[in-house]
């Protein structure tokens, strides 16, 4: 909507947040987002792209994730990741536990 030369958004955009994360396999997590959608994320794909995630290669560190104010954190917050990035680098997952084709 445009009013007095200023463009306003018609609807507000809710910030994407993480509701829960659960380790399912070797460096793989099921992530439930604030949208209600659950997606599968393979963190091994992120290790080579983002050097800051190197500590997560250790299974004990990886499994010790905490969701704080909708953001996943490891090692008392020294390692964290944007929910939006996780959403964009994860896969659709249906309620029967199947990956959904893109």
LINMO-V697019 format. One record per pair of residues at least 12 apart in sequence whose C-alpha atoms are under 10 Angstrom apart, sorted by sequence separation. I is the first residue (numbers start at 1). J is the second residue. If there is no record, write none. Layout:
I/J
I/J
//
This chain:
19/31
20/32
21/33
28/40
29/41
30/42
44/56
62/74
64/76
65/77
68/80
70/82
71/83
18/31
19/32
20/33
28/41
29/42
43/56
44/57
61/74
62/75
67/80
70/83
71/84
18/32
19/33
20/34
27/41
28/42
29/43
43/57
61/75
65/79
66/80
72/86
17/32
18/33
19/34
27/42
28/43
65/80
17/33
18/34
19/35
24/40
26/42
27/43
28/44
16/33
17/34
18/35
19/36
21/38
23/40
24/41
25/42
26/43
27/44
28/45
16/34
17/35
18/36
19/37
20/38
21/39
22/40
23/41
24/42
26/44
27/45
56/74
15/34
16/35
18/37
19/38
21/40
43/62
55/74
56/75
14/34
15/35
18/38
21/41
55/75
14/35
53/74
56/79
55/79
54/79
52/78
53/79
52/79
53/80
52/80
53/81
27/56
52/81
27/57
26/57
27/58
27/59
26/59
29/62
28/62
29/63
27/62
28/63
26/62
27/63
34/70
26/63
33/70
23/62
24/63
23/63
46/86
22/63
23/64
31/72
21/63
23/65
22/65
43/86
46/89
21/65
42/86
45/89
20/65
21/66
41/86
45/90
20/66
21/67
40/86
41/87
43/89
20/67
39/86
40/87
41/88
42/89
43/90
19/67
39/87
41/89
42/90
18/67
19/68
34/83
38/87
39/88
40/89
41/90
42/91
17/67
18/68
19/69
20/70
33/83
37/87
39/89
40/90
41/91
17/68
18/69
19/70
20/71
21/72
33/84
39/90
40/91
41/92
17/69
18/70
19/71
20/72
31/83
38/90
39/91
40/92
41/93
17/70
18/71
19/72
33/86
38/91
39/92
40/93
16/70
17/71
18/72
33/87
38/92
39/93
40/94
15/70
16/71
17/72
31/86
32/87
37/92
38/93
39/94
31/87
37/93
38/94
37/94
38/95
40/97
37/95
39/97
40/98
31/90
38/97
40/99
30/90
31/91
39/99
29/90
30/91
39/100
31/93
30/93
18/82
19/83
17/82
18/83
16/82
17/83
18/84
16/83
17/84
30/97
15/83
16/84
18/86
15/84
16/85
17/86
18/87
17/87
16/87
//
